[in-house]
Amino acid sequence: MKIRLPILLVLPLTTAALAQPSRVVLQKTGEAYRLLRNDQPYFIQGAVGSDYLEKLKRYGGNSIRTGSHPAGLNRADSLGLTALVNLPVRAERDGMNYDDTAAVRKQHERVMDIVRKTKDHPAVLMWALGNELDFIQANEKDHYNLRVWDAVNALTKEIHRVDPNHPVMTVVGSINAEKIQDLNRRCPDLDLLGINEYGDLDKIPSWLRRFGWQKPYAVTEWGPTGFWQVPKTPWKAPVEETSSVKADQYRKRYETAIRADRERCLGSYVFLWRQHQERTHTWFGMFDAEGLETEAVDVMHYEWTGRWPANRTPRLDSVRLNGRTAFEGIYLKPGQPNRAQVWVTDPEGDPIRYRWEILREGTSFPYGGNGEKRPPAIPGLIDQPDTARPSFRAPREEGAYRLFVYAYDGRGHWATANLPFFVRKE
C-alpha cells in the first residue's frame, strides 16, 4: 500500500498537467544561478538515456536527456521525470554544410516544427540544440565552420519567441578559451551551456570562469575517463579502468565538480544509463545488456539520495595476466598457455560467479559508438571460465585482443575489467 498510494495520487495530476506546460526559468542572485521549475528550485539529477527509468526514479534521479518522441516524454512524465530534449541540429561530421543557406533554413524549420509540437508537454525541462557541433572527426579539417553558431543563435531567438517557458542551450564537447569566445560573440541569446566532459570534469568550473563564460551551465554527459584520456599499450590500445575505479571516479567527479559548483552548475546527466558499445561493450554503460547494475549505479544512488543501496555491487580490486597488469604491455605467443587472476570482494559477502571471455580488439570506431559492433568472443580457449583464476591458451592468429572478466553477485549487480594483450610470433 505504501508504494501504490502515491502512484494513484500522482496519475490524475499528471493527466491534468498535460494541458499546461511546466514553467522553467533561470534565477540569478548576485553571481549565482539556480533553476526554478513551476516556482520551485530544481537541481538536475539526471541520466542520458530512456532505459530503466523506474530505477532512475527510485534511486533519486529526476530527469533524462532524450529526444522529442512523445512516447518517451509521456513515459518520463508518468514517473515524475523531466526531459532535456535534444533537438536535431546537425554537425558538419554528419554532412551538414553551414555555408548552404537553403540547408540551414530547412534545418531551422524542421527544428521549430518539433518545438511547436512539443513545447507544451509537461515533461519538457529545457531544449538542447545539437550535440558537440564543435567536434570534427580527426584529420578531416582544422576547424569547424563558425557559422554553426549563427544558426544556433537564430534558433535560440525563435524558440524564445514561441516558447518562453523553457531555457535553451547548445551542447559542446569540453571547452577551451577560443570556443567560449566564439560562443559569447555568436550565441548571445543562449540561456546556458551544456558541456560533455569526462576525465577533466573537475577542471570545468575553473575553466569556464577563466575563459569568460558568465552564464550557468549543465554537465550534459560525464562518467568514466574517456578512451582518449587513458594510457595506451605499445600497440595503441587504450587501457580501460575497472568498474570499481570507474565508480570511484564517478563519485569524485560528482562531488568535486558538479555538486561543488552550486553557483553556476545547474546539475548533470550521467552517461550512460544502459549498456553501450564504444571501444568496448563495458566502457561507458552503467548496466550490462541484461540490465545488471555496475558499481557506478550504486554511486549515483548515494549521490542523489544520501543513502547507499541496501545491497551493493561487488568491488573488483584488480586483475592480472601472468602476474602482469594492463599497463605493462602484455605480449603473448600464439597458443601459449597463460594464467589470469581477478580479486573481487562483495560488501555483503554474497557468493560471486565468474565469467571470462576473449575478444579481438575492435577496428572500426564511429563517432559516439554509432553503429559500432562488438567483436565476437573467441570460443574454446579458456579452461574453467567460471573461476577467479582460470588458465587459457593465447589465440593462434597474430593481433590485438582483450581478456574480459565479469563477476556477478546474484543480486542484480556485476563488476568487470579487461586486459588488452597482443599475440605475436617471435
VOMARMI-619381 format. One record per residue (C-alpha): residue in one letter; x, y, z. Coordinates in steps of 0.001 Angstrom, whole numbers, padded with zeros to 6 digits, always signed. Example, Ala and Ser with C-alpha at 12.3 -4.5 7.8 and 13.67 -1.06 7.14 Angstrom:
VOMARMI-619381
A+012300-004500+007800S+013670-001060+007140
end
This chain:
VOMARMI-619381
M+000000+000000+000000K+002829+002410+000711I+004075+002003-002845R+000741+002080-004651L-000908+005015-002895P+001442+007758-004180I+001081+006417-007726L-002703+006639-007551L-002455+010181-006296V+000053+011305-008910L-001670+009970-012028P-004601+012443-012034L-002180+015331-011501T-000043+014183-014399T-003080+013857-016656A-004348+017285-015693A-000926+018794-016263L-000935+017692-019893A-002994+020753-020759Q-000390+023109-019384P+003415+023165-019804S+005822+023412-016936R+007349+026834-016468V+011135+026733-016166V+013206+029848-015540L+016753+030753-014588Q+017007+032878-011473K+020123+034938-010795T+021032+036162-007323G+024317+038059-007269E+026720+035827-009213A+024753+032638-008542Y+022146+030940-010701R+019519+028366-009983L+016823+026652-011998L+013188+027074-010983R+010522+024693-012265N+006994+025818-011521D+008469+028249-008992Q+010357+025511-007111P+014169+025104-007049Y+015212+022267-009351F+018720+020783-009348I+019114+018323-012221Q+019865+014755-011091G+019707+013195-014495A+020938+010470-016803V+021401+010126-020548G+019019+007556-021980S+015497+006220-021727D+016057+002752-020237Y+015469+001599-016658L+013580+004783-015822E+011783+003202-012875K+015180+002545-011318L+016331+006062-012137K+013350+007481-010278R+013686+005056-007380Y+017393+005846-006986G+016797+009599-006748G+017069+010731-010370N+014684+013388-011633S+015478+013979-015327I+016620+012341-018559R+018390+013605-021652T+016459+012253-024618G+014749+013043-027918S+011357+014577-028608H+009409+011348-029185P+006006+011692-027483A+006023+008134-026123G+009335+008717-024350L+008207+012046-022922N+004923+010510-021768R+006765+007708-020010A+009112+010152-018290D+006203+012302-017178S+004299+009297-015830L+007239+008690-013491G+007587+012315-012475L+010748+012800-014528T+011594+015773-016719A+013480+015805-020016L+016277+017790-021569V+015028+017473-025138N+017689+017046-027814L+016769+018922-030986P+018212+017633-034322V+020705+020339-035185R+023231+018540-037382A+027003+018715-037178E+029460+019007-040058R+030676+015476-039300D+027176+014297-040317G+027360+016094-043652M+025750+019412-042706N+027087+022415-044628Y+026597+025682-042745D+027560+027663-045850D+024462+026243-047558T+021735+028741-046624A+018965+026523-048004A+020098+023597-045855V+020345+025835-042785R+016825+027188-043405K+015415+023682-043880Q+017011+022551-040630H+015705+025653-038845E+012153+024943-039965R+012381+021258-039006V+013625+022090-035510M+010995+024773-034965D+008259+022378-036065I+009384+019975-033327V+009461+022776-030752R+005935+023929-031611K+004593+020384-031349T+006456+019530-028144K+006760+022730-026095D+003566+022208-024074H+004438+018703-022914P+004789+018816-019111A+007980+016705-019149V+009970+019297-021120L+012592+020949-018924M+014931+022584-021453W+015980+022407-025102A+019408+021282-026327L+020381+022437-029830G+022552+019660-031223N+025333+017671-029615E+029010+018589-029903L+028510+020674-033041D+032095+021812-032475F+033508+018309-032923I+035066+017464-036286Q+036351+013972-036996A+040142+013760-036768N+042168+014611-039874E+039167+015987-041782K+039767+019718-041305D+041435+022102-038912H+038362+023870-037540Y+034605+023694-037630N+032569+026312-039512L+031762+029118-037081R+028516+029769-038929V+027110+026835-036973W+026825+029195-034003D+024921+031734-036103A+022374+029019-036885V+022216+028043-033219N+021605+031619-032114A+018883+032134-034744L+017104+029044-033431T+017536+030202-029842K+015887+033534-030593E+012923+031957-032324I+012459+029315-029625H+012348+032111-027064R+009650+033792-029140V+007355+030756-029432D+008224+029124-026089P+009063+031455-023194N+008753+028607-020685H+011903+026576-021311P+015588+027653-021443V+017763+026863-024447M+021322+025507-024560T+023706+024033-027046V+025996+021170-026034V+029748+021265-026608G+032454+018669-026198S+034638+020062-023431I+035783+023686-023685N+038701+025978-024384A+039144+029745-024410E+038623+030118-028164K+035395+028118-028114I+033939+030155-025247Q+034877+033401-027006D+033141+032205-030180L+030012+031288-028223N+029961+034597-026358R+030251+036518-029614R+027982+034481-031886C+025408+032986-029471P+024491+035818-027079D+020896+034579-026777L+021713+031169-025273D+020430+030823-021714L+023082+028352-020598L+025704+025954-021920G+025686+022159-021940I+029105+020542-021518N+030188+016949-022173E+033330+016111-020210Y+034892+013030-018670G+038474+012908-017397D+038787+016685-016985L+035390+017305-015399D+036898+018642-012187K+038548+021435-014221I+035351+022669-015882P+034215+025116-013142S+037536+026979-013131W+037963+026782-016907L+034563+028389-017526R+035384+031324-015298R+038871+031745-016716F+037644+031582-020319G+034908+034149-019730W+031615+032236-019650Q+029322+034303-017421K+026120+032257-017653P+025149+028991-015941Y+025784+025538-017344A+024726+021919-017019V+027004+018909-017428T+025189+017028-020176E+027478+013982-020344W+030025+012731-017839G+031271+009476-016410P+034430+007347-016554T+037704+008510-018030G+037389+008519-021817F+039348+006173-024081W+041100+009255-025494Q+042296+010226-021988V+043800+006998-020617P+047242+005384-021038K+047774+003253-024169T+049550-000018-024767P+052557-000098-027145W+050107-001097-029946K+047921+001952-029080A+045048+000129-027369P+043502+002282-024596V+043649+000756-021107E+040138+000668-019653E+039552+001341-015966T+037990-001422-013886S+034359-000960-012901S+035454-000104-009361V+037970+002519-010495K+035211+003998-012631A+032862+004092-009647D+035493+005942-007613Q+035853+008450-010441Y+032080+008946-010725R+031934+009810-007035K+034970+012101-007076R+033848+013975-010188Y+030303+014444-008965E+031391+015768-005584T+034301+017967-006700A+032764+019435-009842I+029005+019085-010212R+027818+019272-006622A+030571+021652-005568D+029804+024382-008122R+026351+025372-006898E+026968+028937-008077R+026897+028130-011813C+026219+024395-012289L+022515+023527-012572G+023072+019768-012355S+024020+016962-014700Y+023146+013977-016876V+025328+010968-016136F+026483+008791-019040L+025195+006167-019766W+022061+004736-018123R+022171+001490-020146Q+024655-000816-021878H+026682+000769-024674Q+029265-000328-027233E+032019+002246-027699R+035601+000975-027902T+034412-001890-025696H+030986-003097-024559T+031867-002161-020967W+033483+001277-021218F+030593+003703-020762G+027479+001691-019953M+026349+001634-016318F+024398-001589-016964D+025063-004755-018923A+022889-005995-021791E+020613-007828-019315G+020123-004784-017084L+022511-005742-014276E+023979-002739-012456T+027612-001703-012128E+029111-000051-009075A+028647+003354-010748V+024886+002948-010275D+025489+002475-006529V+027427+005744-006526M+024653+007711-008208H+022096+006184-005837Y+024204+007516-002981E+024857+010939-004512W+021185+011508-005373T+019661+010222-002124G+022423+010393+000501R+021991+006652+001130W+023802+003626-000263P+021602+000818-001646A+020755-001974+000780N+022730-004468-001311R+025810-003167-003047T+027770-004212-006117P+030897-006390-005861R+034162-004485-005803L+036799-005575-008315D+040168-004716-006824S+042488-005810-009635V+043096-008298-012428R+046350-009737-013785L+047529-011881-016663N+050598-013990-015873G+051120-011677-012902R+051139-008543-015076T+048739-005604-015243A+047169-003958-018268F+049700-001120-018064E+052681-003399-018755G+052175-004044-022467I+051398-007775-022450Y+052668-009747-025444L+051835-013453-025822K+052960-016170-028233P+050380-017987-030394G+048901-020903-028455Q+050878-020014-025314P+049370-021269-022015N+048595-018462-019576R+047086-017822-016183A+044775-014941-015235Q+043522-013910-011813V+040980-011425-010515W+040416-010196-006964V+036795-009413-006081T+035080-008734-002770D+031382-008337-002038P+030204-005886+000663E+027541-008296+001945G+029543-011459+001377D+027313-012639-001467P+028831-015560-003410I+030476-014472-006642R+030018-016164-010021Y+032743-015514-012602R+032803-015480-016381W+035775-014843-018693E+035985-014354-022452I+038492-013273-025091L+037559-010793-027806R+039541-009308-030641E+040336-005622-030336G+037844-003575-032331T+038952-001968-035585S+036072+000372-036501F+035188+003204-034130P+032468+005520-035486Y+031659+008735-033644G+029869+008085-030372G+029832+004345-031000N+027019+004833-033533G+026681+001503-035309E+029798+000090-033668K+029766-003693-033406R+031057-005756-030522P+033717-008200-031754P+032625-011826-031257A+034087-013850-028411I+036644-016492-029378P+035468-019863-028013G+037428-022816-026722L+040462-021002-025307I+039636-020658-021597D+039710-023524-019082Q+037305-023149-016131P+035974-019701-017108D+033733-019724-014006T+036620-019349-011530A+038650-016403-010258R+041889-017932-011586P+041421-019556-014985S+044041-020742-017430F+043783-020113-021157R+045637-020536-024422A+046507-017492-026482P+044812-017290-029894R+046781-018703-032822E+046357-015660-035022E+048546-012627-034511G+046877-009394-033451A+045364-007389-030608Y+042896-008932-028151R+041245-008291-024783L+040602-010709-021942F+037358-009754-020150V+036205-010879-016714Y+032741-010442-015217A+031851-011020-011555Y+028171-011459-010588D+026675-011390-007098G+023311-012943-007978R+021578-009832-006625G+021355-007806-009823H+024922-006458-009851W+028168-007120-011700A+031775-005971-011738T+034079-006098-014742A+037598-005470-016030N+039627-006320-019104L+043261-006772-020047P+044497-005909-023554F+047179-008212-024940F+048919-008726-028272V+049709-012075-029872R+052865-012059-031986K+055285-014615-033316E+058867-014373-032157
end
